[in-house]
Amino acid sequence: MINITLPDGSVKQFNAGATPHDVALSISEGLARNVISASFNGTTVETKTPLTTDGSLILYTWNDKEGKKAFWHSTSHVMAQALQELYPGIKLTIGPAIDNGFYYDVDFNGQNITEKDFKAVEDRVLAIAKEKFEFTMRSATKAEALAFYKAEENPYKTELIENLEDGTITFCDHATFTDLCRGGHIPNTGIIKAFKIMSVAGAYWRGDEKNKQLTRVYGISFPKQKDLTEYLELLEEAKRRDHRKLGKELELFAFSQKVGQGLPLWLPKGAALRDRLEQFLKKAQKKAGYEQVVTPHIGQKELYVTSGHYAKYGADSFQPIHTPNEGEEFLLKPMNCPHHCEIYNTRPWSYKDLPKRYAEFGTVYRYEQSGELHGLTRVRGFTQDDAHIFCTPDQLDQEFKNVIDLVLYVFSSLGFENFSAQISLRDQENREKYIGTDENWEKAENAIINAARDKGLNTVVEYGEAAFYGPKLDFMVKDALGRQWQLGTIQVDYNLPERFDLTYKGADNELHRPVMIHRAPFGSMERFVAILLENTAGNFPLWLMPEQAIILSLSEKYENYAKKVLQLLENHEIRAQIDNRNETIGKKIREAETQKLPFMLIVGEEEEKNGTVSVRRHGDAGKSNQSMTVEQFAALVQEEIDKTLKPF
């Protein structure tokens, strides 16, 4: 008999050779029908893999991330089979699952695949799937594997095998198709009910531009046709909400090839939006006891060597700036924290002075590869709403919880309600990429776990996601399309205070190390604005809108009254503009709708006579306009702002 431990801690006994499917069946028939992949002692296995030793088993369904990964990886095999049948002579390389679907890199050997060919491939994939072919893993010697792919004249698979050790090589078979594979498949092809090729693109073999360019075929699959239909509808909505499209339409930001890739230019409306976000957070930070600081955009190389950032970012970042003085090197700063450590070090501190909370909207620079740049979400220069708290160990718990409160305030004020907190810890196996002692790491990790528990946060734990200097509490936000983004982050750091020799004098008159908390509720201003744009489709909370109202005069006869209304609105601190162009009122309304302006105030003869405005809301086509005085409108605006923008 073998003992199988399940995720809830329960232990079940089975005969040696029982499979994950058998375990699922012992729990319920429904689970057995739905389980599509499994993990045994941390290793991905098939549902029919015999289990011969005691161990921990996790069963995955389509609803699990690992289940989707197995589903999509399995479909990549089926797509590869279909491509091989439809395009004889092609050379297959690799076909992994990705966040949404999968891809297969193929050398089409002089043949082409275009969008008009997609349907034929899709039909063949679904025809293969209907046959319910089982996926079967088998081991092969290195010699056997090399012989197989040399016979197929496939230099790509041959190269992969030459880098593998004998005894670690496995193949996956289904139908008449065989592929080099490590495993992780669904039970059979019949589970695949819907499939679509999403796009094709060029990709160099092994990501090296010196190698041959292959064709990357992207696809996605689902266990139900309605899931694919919903996914495609979601993609269309995502296109409409794309922050790059909205940013251009709303005149918020732009990019220039002359300025450089990944370096956004904030236009007047976008700059005003950013400024309002900054002022909003600065106001809350002031109440929370933060002090504003400003640091340079560059620093001497030695600063980042001391902090560890040079070892982390140096090789893959902007190269050092050399001055006329021989040997003098500066770097564009990749992080603000080393500068803040040096601010702390400008004078001696007592435990009575702590905590010290330094805040800065500091711009940092990292050289992202051009292929990874994406609008505002992945840029080379970005501004962090950074702050660093230096406190005693006794103060750590309360300070950390205070930061959680600040992050939650930011989210509630901006309409982010669907989020979870990810506790990002060190990799359990590979500790080489982290700095500092195990003792300090354990203290930092426990501080985060305890604070998140006491605050009642909905948390998940992810190993290997910590920063190189400390663990993190990352706030993962789901937007209106169900996509997950990391926004706010809070980190506990015992290591930088040691590297910068930060001290304070304790009650015992001895010198002690402060603990450092890194925090950024927005994360980066660029990424935050991008996600906010897509989440709201440009319909920002009223308090944040670049312009809250537009005054539309029915004709030039009412321009003076429109100006009077504008003056009254400005007295109430309502941001507005006048559209007095010689255009029809219908066209003015349509353009105001496109600009996402929350309120349209229409003024004409009746409004001028009665001292009122005719109020039309954005998106209220077909509804009657409301007539009210400017004072009543100002009260309406304030009431709506008060619903979301609470005092901190």
BELNOR-V373483 format. One record per residue. N is the residue number from 0. RES is the residue in three letters. PSI is psi in degrees with one decimal (* if undefined). BURIAL is + if it has 24 or more other ideal C-beta (glycine too) atoms within 12 Angstrom, else -. D_CENTER is the distance of its C-alpha to the mean C-alpha in whole Angstrom. Layout:
# BELNOR-V373483
n	res	psi	burial	d_center
N	RES	PSI	BURIAL	D_CENTER
N	RES	PSI	BURIAL	D_CENTER
This chain:
# BELNOR-V373483
n	res	psi	burial	d_center
0	MET	150.6	-	45
1	ILE	151.0	+	41
2	ASN	123.1	-	39
3	ILE	119.2	+	36
4	THR	127.3	-	33
5	LEU	164.2	+	31
6	PRO	-28.4	-	27
7	ASP	2.7	-	29
8	GLY	-11.6	-	32
9	SER	151.5	-	35
10	VAL	130.2	-	37
11	LYS	146.0	+	38
12	GLN	138.7	-	41
13	PHE	160.7	+	42
14	ASN	142.3	-	44
15	ALA	136.0	-	43
16	GLY	-6.7	-	41
17	ALA	150.3	+	40
18	THR	164.0	+	36
19	PRO	-34.4	+	33
20	HIS	-40.5	+	34
21	ASP	-41.1	+	37
22	VAL	-44.5	+	35
23	ALA	-41.6	+	33
24	LEU	-33.0	-	37
25	SER	-19.8	-	38
26	ILE	-51.4	+	36
27	SER	151.9	-	36
28	GLU	-34.1	-	37
29	GLY	-42.9	-	34
30	LEU	-41.6	-	31
31	ALA	-34.8	-	33
32	ARG	-31.7	-	33
33	ASN	-17.4	+	29
34	VAL	131.2	+	28
35	ILE	-9.1	+	27
36	SER	170.9	+	26
37	ALA	163.9	+	26
38	SER	129.8	+	26
39	PHE	118.6	+	29
40	ASN	39.3	-	29
41	GLY	-0.7	-	26
42	THR	133.2	-	26
43	THR	131.8	+	25
44	VAL	168.2	+	29
45	GLU	163.4	+	30
46	THR	-18.0	+	31
47	LYS	12.4	+	35
48	THR	126.4	+	35
49	PRO	133.7	-	38
50	LEU	122.7	+	37
51	THR	-5.9	-	40
52	THR	167.0	-	39
53	ASP	149.4	-	38
54	GLY	176.5	+	34
55	SER	131.6	+	31
56	LEU	133.5	+	29
57	ILE	128.1	+	26
58	LEU	135.5	+	27
59	TYR	139.3	+	24
60	THR	-178.8	+	24
61	TRP	-28.6	+	22
62	ASN	-10.4	-	20
63	ASP	148.8	-	19
64	LYS	-44.6	-	16
65	GLU	-29.8	+	18
66	GLY	-44.7	+	21
67	LYS	-39.2	+	19
68	LYS	-44.9	+	18
69	ALA	-40.1	+	22
70	PHE	-48.2	+	23
71	TRP	-37.1	+	21
72	HIS	-39.5	+	22
73	SER	-40.8	+	26
74	THR	-31.2	+	25
75	SER	-33.3	+	25
76	HIS	-44.1	+	28
77	VAL	-40.9	+	30
78	MET	-40.0	+	28
79	ALA	-40.1	+	30
80	GLN	-45.8	+	33
81	ALA	-42.9	+	33
82	LEU	-40.7	+	33
83	GLN	-35.7	+	35
84	GLU	-39.5	-	38
85	LEU	-22.8	+	37
86	TYR	74.2	+	37
87	PRO	140.1	-	39
88	GLY	-4.8	-	39
89	ILE	160.0	+	35
90	LYS	121.2	+	34
91	LEU	148.5	+	31
92	THR	-89.9	+	29
93	ILE	153.4	+	25
94	GLY	74.5	+	23
95	PRO	161.7	+	20
96	ALA	148.4	+	18
97	ILE	-172.0	-	14
98	ASP	-40.3	-	11
99	ASN	89.0	+	13
100	GLY	-134.7	+	17
101	PHE	173.2	+	18
102	TYR	162.5	+	20
103	TYR	126.7	+	24
104	ASP	125.8	+	25
105	VAL	136.6	+	29
106	ASP	105.4	+	32
107	PHE	1.5	+	33
108	ASN	46.5	-	37
109	GLY	-11.8	-	37
110	GLN	165.4	-	37
111	ASN	147.0	-	34
112	ILE	127.2	+	32
113	THR	175.7	-	31
114	GLU	-31.8	-	29
115	LYS	-16.0	-	33
116	ASP	-10.2	-	33
117	PHE	-43.1	+	30
118	LYS	-38.8	-	32
119	ALA	-41.1	-	34
120	VAL	-43.6	+	32
121	GLU	-42.9	+	30
122	ASP	-40.3	-	34
123	ARG	-39.5	+	35
124	VAL	-46.3	+	31
125	LEU	-31.5	+	32
126	ALA	-42.6	-	36
127	ILE	-43.2	+	35
128	ALA	-40.1	+	33
129	LYS	-22.6	-	36
130	GLU	-8.5	-	38
131	LYS	44.9	-	36
132	PHE	136.2	+	36
133	GLU	146.4	-	35
134	PHE	125.5	+	33
135	THR	127.2	+	35
136	MET	143.5	+	34
137	ARG	149.0	-	37
138	SER	154.5	-	38
139	ALA	149.8	+	39
140	THR	162.9	-	41
141	LYS	-39.0	-	40
142	ALA	-42.6	-	43
143	GLU	-42.4	-	42
144	ALA	-43.5	+	39
145	LEU	-41.9	+	40
146	ALA	-40.3	-	43
147	PHE	-48.3	+	41
148	TYR	-23.3	+	39
149	LYS	-35.8	-	42
150	ALA	-32.4	-	44
151	GLU	-4.1	+	41
152	GLU	45.9	-	41
153	ASN	97.7	+	37
154	PRO	-22.7	-	36
155	TYR	-49.7	+	32
156	LYS	-36.8	+	33
157	THR	-43.4	+	36
158	GLU	-41.2	-	34
159	LEU	-45.0	+	31
160	ILE	-37.1	+	34
161	GLU	-23.1	-	36
162	ASN	4.5	-	33
163	LEU	157.4	+	33
164	GLU	145.1	-	36
165	ASP	137.3	-	39
166	GLY	-7.8	-	38
167	THR	6.7	-	34
168	ILE	128.0	+	34
169	THR	152.2	+	34
170	PHE	154.5	+	34
171	CYS	128.9	+	33
172	ASP	140.0	+	35
173	HIS	143.3	+	35
174	ALA	-128.6	+	38
175	THR	10.9	-	40
176	PHE	138.4	+	36
177	THR	138.5	+	35
178	ASP	142.6	+	32
179	LEU	127.0	+	32
180	CYS	144.9	+	29
181	ARG	-16.8	+	28
182	GLY	177.0	+	28
183	GLY	72.0	+	25
184	HIS	160.3	+	27
185	ILE	164.0	+	28
186	PRO	-43.9	+	31
187	ASN	166.9	+	32
188	THR	-19.5	+	32
189	GLY	-18.6	-	33
190	ILE	-22.1	+	30
191	ILE	109.4	+	28
192	LYS	-18.1	+	29
193	ALA	138.5	+	27
194	PHE	143.0	+	26
195	LYS	136.8	+	25
196	ILE	125.4	+	24
197	MET	-39.2	+	21
198	SER	169.6	-	22
199	VAL	150.1	+	24
200	ALA	166.0	-	23
201	GLY	146.8	-	24
202	ALA	128.6	+	23
203	TYR	143.5	-	25
204	TRP	123.7	+	27
205	ARG	23.1	-	25
206	GLY	13.3	-	23
207	ASP	117.5	-	26
208	GLU	-10.2	-	27
209	LYS	-17.4	-	31
210	ASN	173.4	-	30
211	LYS	143.8	-	31
212	GLN	128.5	-	29
213	LEU	176.0	+	28
214	THR	121.8	+	27
215	ARG	117.8	+	23
216	VAL	114.8	+	24
217	TYR	136.9	+	20
218	GLY	169.1	+	21
219	ILE	150.9	+	20
220	SER	162.0	+	22
221	PHE	158.3	+	23
222	PRO	-8.5	+	26
223	LYS	144.9	-	27
224	GLN	-35.7	-	27
225	LYS	-27.9	-	26
226	ASP	-40.6	-	23
227	LEU	-42.6	+	23
228	THR	-46.2	-	24
229	GLU	-38.0	-	22
230	TYR	-43.4	+	19
231	LEU	-36.6	-	20
232	GLU	-38.4	-	21
233	LEU	-38.5	-	17
234	LEU	-39.9	-	17
235	GLU	-41.4	-	19
236	GLU	-37.9	-	18
237	ALA	-37.1	+	15
238	LYS	-39.9	-	17
239	ARG	-30.1	-	19
240	ARG	-0.6	+	16
241	ASP	123.3	+	14
242	HIS	-26.6	+	14
243	ARG	-40.9	+	16
244	LYS	-48.8	-	19
245	LEU	-37.7	+	19
246	GLY	-36.3	+	19
247	LYS	-45.9	-	22
248	GLU	-38.6	+	24
249	LEU	2.1	+	23
250	GLU	52.1	-	24
251	LEU	-42.6	+	21
252	PHE	165.3	+	20
253	ALA	169.2	+	21
254	PHE	150.4	+	21
255	SER	129.3	-	24
256	GLN	-33.2	-	25
257	LYS	-37.0	-	28
258	VAL	-43.2	-	26
259	GLY	149.4	-	23
260	GLN	142.4	-	20
261	GLY	13.3	+	17
262	LEU	92.1	+	19
263	PRO	147.2	+	19
264	LEU	120.6	+	22
265	TRP	119.2	+	22
266	LEU	168.1	-	25
267	PRO	-45.5	-	27
268	LYS	-39.9	+	25
269	GLY	-39.1	+	22
270	ALA	-38.7	-	23
271	ALA	-39.5	+	25
272	LEU	-48.2	+	22
273	ARG	-43.4	+	20
274	ASP	-39.4	-	23
275	ARG	-39.1	+	23
276	LEU	-43.5	+	20
277	GLU	-46.8	+	21
278	GLN	-36.6	-	25
279	PHE	-48.0	+	23
280	LEU	-38.4	+	22
281	LYS	-37.9	+	25
282	LYS	-44.4	-	27
283	ALA	-39.9	+	25
284	GLN	-38.8	+	25
285	LYS	-43.1	-	29
286	LYS	-28.7	-	30
287	ALA	3.8	+	28
288	GLY	20.5	+	30
289	TYR	151.2	+	28
290	GLU	133.2	-	29
291	GLN	137.1	+	28
292	VAL	164.1	+	28
293	VAL	131.4	-	28
294	THR	159.7	+	27
295	PRO	163.9	-	28
296	HIS	-10.8	-	25
297	ILE	164.8	+	27
298	GLY	160.3	+	29
299	GLN	146.0	+	31
300	LYS	-38.4	+	30
301	GLU	-32.1	-	32
302	LEU	-44.2	+	29
303	TYR	-20.2	+	26
304	VAL	-44.6	-	28
305	THR	-44.2	+	29
306	SER	-21.5	+	26
307	GLY	-6.7	+	25
308	HIS	-29.2	+	22
309	TYR	-42.4	+	24
310	ALA	-33.2	-	24
311	LYS	-45.2	-	21
312	TYR	-16.7	+	20
313	GLY	-51.4	-	23
314	ALA	-31.1	-	24
315	ASP	16.3	-	21
316	SER	-172.5	+	21
317	PHE	140.1	+	23
318	GLN	157.7	-	27
319	PRO	147.8	+	29
320	ILE	121.2	-	31
321	HIS	132.1	-	35
322	THR	171.9	-	37
323	PRO	-22.9	-	41
324	ASN	124.0	-	42
325	GLU	131.0	-	42
326	GLY	-5.6	-	39
327	GLU	123.9	-	37
328	GLU	139.1	-	34
329	PHE	157.2	+	31
330	LEU	146.2	+	27
331	LEU	131.7	+	24
332	LYS	129.1	+	23
333	PRO	-16.6	+	19
334	MET	155.1	+	19
335	ASN	-20.8	+	21
336	CYS	-37.1	+	22
337	PRO	-37.3	+	25
338	HIS	-40.4	+	27
339	HIS	-32.3	+	27
340	CYS	-40.7	+	28
341	GLU	-30.3	+	31
342	ILE	-44.0	+	31
343	TYR	-35.3	+	32
344	ASN	3.8	+	34
345	THR	-12.9	-	37
346	ARG	161.1	-	39
347	PRO	151.3	-	40
348	TRP	151.1	+	38
349	SER	159.8	-	40
350	TYR	-24.3	+	38
351	LYS	-21.3	-	40
352	ASP	-17.3	-	37
353	LEU	151.8	+	34
354	PRO	152.9	+	31
355	LYS	129.4	+	31
356	ARG	106.7	+	27
357	TYR	127.0	+	26
358	ALA	145.2	+	24
359	GLU	135.7	+	23
360	PHE	87.4	+	21
361	GLY	132.4	+	21
362	THR	131.3	+	20
363	VAL	164.3	+	19
364	TYR	130.7	+	19
365	ARG	137.4	+	17
366	TYR	91.9	+	18
367	GLU	143.5	+	15
368	GLN	144.9	-	17
369	SER	-33.2	-	18
370	GLY	-15.3	-	17
371	GLU	-9.8	-	13
372	LEU	140.7	+	13
373	HIS	99.4	-	12
374	GLY	-131.4	+	13
375	LEU	-10.5	+	12
376	THR	-22.2	+	8
377	ARG	102.5	+	10
378	VAL	174.1	+	13
379	ARG	-18.1	+	16
380	GLY	121.2	+	17
381	PHE	154.0	+	15
382	THR	122.6	+	17
383	GLN	140.2	+	15
384	ASP	68.5	+	17
385	ASP	147.4	+	18
386	ALA	150.6	+	21
387	HIS	127.3	+	23
388	ILE	127.3	+	25
389	PHE	116.8	+	28
390	CYS	170.1	+	30
391	THR	159.4	+	33
392	PRO	-35.2	+	32
393	ASP	-26.8	-	33
394	GLN	-13.2	+	31
395	LEU	-48.8	+	28
396	ASP	-49.6	+	27
397	GLN	-40.0	+	28
398	GLU	-41.2	+	26
399	PHE	-43.6	+	23
400	LYS	-35.2	+	24
401	ASN	-37.6	+	24
402	VAL	-39.4	+	21
403	ILE	-43.9	+	19
404	ASP	-39.9	+	22
405	LEU	-43.0	+	21
406	VAL	-44.5	+	17
407	LEU	-34.4	+	18
408	TYR	-44.7	+	20
409	VAL	-47.4	+	18
410	PHE	-44.2	+	16
411	SER	-34.4	-	19
412	SER	-20.5	+	20
413	LEU	9.5	+	17
414	GLY	15.0	+	17
415	PHE	102.7	+	14
416	GLU	-24.8	-	16
417	ASN	96.3	-	14
418	PHE	161.4	+	12
419	SER	164.0	+	13
420	ALA	122.2	+	13
421	GLN	119.0	+	12
422	ILE	108.1	+	15
423	SER	110.6	+	14
424	LEU	174.9	+	18
425	ARG	155.5	+	19
426	ASP	133.5	-	20
427	GLN	-21.5	-	23
428	GLU	-55.8	-	25
429	ASN	104.2	-	24
430	ARG	-0.8	-	25
431	GLU	-26.7	-	25
432	LYS	4.5	-	22
433	TYR	149.9	+	22
434	ILE	155.0	+	25
435	GLY	169.1	+	27
436	THR	156.5	-	30
437	ASP	-37.9	-	29
438	GLU	-46.6	-	31
439	ASN	-38.2	+	28
440	TRP	-42.6	+	25
441	GLU	-40.7	-	27
442	LYS	-43.6	+	28
443	ALA	-44.1	+	24
444	GLU	-42.6	+	23
445	ASN	-36.0	-	25
446	ALA	-43.1	+	25
447	ILE	-45.7	+	21
448	ILE	-44.4	+	22
449	ASN	-42.5	-	25
450	ALA	-42.9	+	24
451	ALA	-39.0	+	21
452	ARG	-46.4	-	24
453	ASP	-30.4	-	26
454	LYS	-4.2	+	24
455	GLY	29.1	-	23
456	LEU	148.4	+	20
457	ASN	104.0	-	18
458	THR	153.2	+	17
459	VAL	151.0	-	16
460	VAL	129.5	+	16
461	GLU	117.2	-	15
462	TYR	143.4	-	17
463	GLY	0.9	-	16
464	GLU	3.5	+	13
465	ALA	157.2	+	15
466	ALA	162.8	+	16
467	PHE	-18.2	+	19
468	TYR	-6.6	+	21
469	GLY	161.0	+	20
470	PRO	166.6	+	18
471	LYS	155.7	+	15
472	LEU	106.8	+	14
473	ASP	133.3	+	11
474	PHE	114.6	+	10
475	MET	114.2	+	8
476	VAL	134.1	+	9
477	LYS	129.3	-	10
478	ASP	-173.7	+	11
479	ALA	-18.9	+	14
480	LEU	4.7	+	13
481	GLY	5.3	-	12
482	ARG	146.0	+	8
483	GLN	134.0	-	6
484	TRP	146.2	+	3
485	GLN	123.7	+	5
486	LEU	-97.2	+	8
487	GLY	150.9	+	11
488	THR	143.4	+	12
489	ILE	132.5	+	16
490	GLN	142.1	+	18
491	VAL	131.5	+	21
492	ASP	113.7	+	23
493	TYR	-7.7	+	27
494	ASN	-46.3	+	26
495	LEU	-37.3	+	26
496	PRO	-33.4	+	29
497	GLU	-44.4	+	31
498	ARG	-30.3	+	30
499	PHE	5.6	+	31
500	ASP	49.0	-	34
501	LEU	137.2	+	33
502	THR	164.1	+	36
503	TYR	155.4	+	38
504	LYS	123.0	-	41
505	GLY	179.2	-	41
506	ALA	-21.6	-	44
507	ASP	5.8	-	46
508	ASN	11.3	-	46
509	GLU	159.1	-	44
510	LEU	137.0	-	41
511	HIS	160.9	+	38
512	ARG	132.5	+	34
513	PRO	160.0	+	31
514	VAL	145.5	+	28
515	MET	130.0	+	25
516	ILE	124.1	+	22
517	HIS	137.6	+	19
518	ARG	145.3	+	17
519	ALA	96.1	+	15
520	PRO	-39.5	+	14
521	PHE	-33.8	+	13
522	GLY	-91.1	+	11
523	SER	143.9	+	12
524	MET	-39.1	+	14
525	GLU	-52.8	+	13
526	ARG	-39.3	+	9
527	PHE	-44.6	+	10
528	VAL	-39.8	+	13
529	ALA	-47.3	+	11
530	ILE	-38.9	+	9
531	LEU	-40.9	+	12
532	LEU	-46.9	+	14
533	GLU	-34.8	+	13
534	ASN	-38.0	+	13
535	THR	-6.0	+	16
536	ALA	29.1	+	17
537	GLY	-5.8	+	19
538	ASN	74.6	+	21
539	PHE	161.3	+	20
540	PRO	145.5	+	22
541	LEU	-36.7	+	25
542	TRP	-20.9	+	25
543	LEU	-15.9	+	23
544	MET	135.1	+	24
545	PRO	-42.2	+	25
546	GLU	127.8	+	28
547	GLN	-20.1	+	29
548	ALA	154.9	+	33
549	ILE	135.7	+	35
550	ILE	121.5	+	38
551	LEU	111.7	+	40
552	SER	136.9	+	44
553	LEU	-27.8	+	46
554	SER	171.7	-	48
555	GLU	-14.2	-	49
556	LYS	-22.4	-	51
557	TYR	17.6	+	49
558	GLU	-42.4	-	47
559	ASN	-39.3	-	49
560	TYR	-38.4	+	48
561	ALA	-41.3	+	44
562	LYS	-37.0	-	44
563	LYS	-43.1	+	46
564	VAL	-43.3	+	43
565	LEU	-43.6	+	41
566	GLN	-42.9	-	42
567	LEU	-40.1	+	42
568	LEU	-43.2	+	39
569	GLU	-34.3	-	38
570	ASN	-28.5	-	41
571	HIS	10.5	+	38
572	GLU	38.2	-	35
573	ILE	127.1	+	34
574	ARG	120.1	+	32
575	ALA	167.0	+	34
576	GLN	166.8	+	35
577	ILE	134.8	+	38
578	ASP	97.2	+	39
579	ASN	26.0	+	42
580	ARG	156.4	-	42
581	ASN	66.5	-	45
582	GLU	163.5	-	43
583	THR	153.4	-	43
584	ILE	-31.7	+	42
585	GLY	-43.8	-	40
586	LYS	-39.6	-	38
587	LYS	-41.2	+	37
588	ILE	-44.7	+	36
589	ARG	-42.6	-	34
590	GLU	-35.2	-	32
591	ALA	-36.4	+	31
592	GLU	-43.9	+	30
593	THR	-35.9	-	28
594	GLN	3.5	+	27
595	LYS	25.2	+	25
596	LEU	125.7	+	28
597	PRO	-40.1	+	28
598	PHE	139.3	+	32
599	MET	124.2	+	35
600	LEU	106.9	+	38
601	ILE	129.5	+	41
602	VAL	134.7	+	45
603	GLY	-155.5	+	48
604	GLU	-48.1	-	52
605	GLU	-41.6	-	51
606	GLU	-41.8	+	48
607	GLU	-41.1	+	50
608	LYS	-38.7	-	53
609	ASN	-3.8	-	52
610	GLY	39.9	-	49
611	THR	-179.9	+	46
612	VAL	150.5	+	43
613	SER	112.1	+	42
614	VAL	124.9	+	38
615	ARG	129.5	+	36
616	ARG	150.3	+	33
617	HIS	130.4	+	30
618	GLY	2.9	-	29
619	ASP	41.2	-	33
620	ALA	134.3	-	35
621	GLY	-13.3	-	38
622	LYS	153.5	-	38
623	SER	141.6	-	41
624	ASN	151.3	+	40
625	GLN	134.8	-	41
626	SER	129.3	-	44
627	MET	163.1	+	44
628	THR	164.0	-	45
629	VAL	-37.7	+	42
630	GLU	-40.4	-	43
631	GLN	-39.5	-	42
632	PHE	-42.3	+	39
633	ALA	-38.5	+	38
634	ALA	-38.0	-	38
635	LEU	-45.7	+	36
636	VAL	-46.6	+	33
637	GLN	-38.9	-	33
638	GLU	-42.3	-	33
639	GLU	-37.4	-	30
640	ILE	-41.1	+	28
641	ASP	-21.7	-	30
642	LYS	-31.8	-	28
643	THR	-36.1	+	24
644	LEU	85.2	+	25
645	LYS	154.7	-	27
646	PRO	145.7	-	29
647	PHE	*	+	27
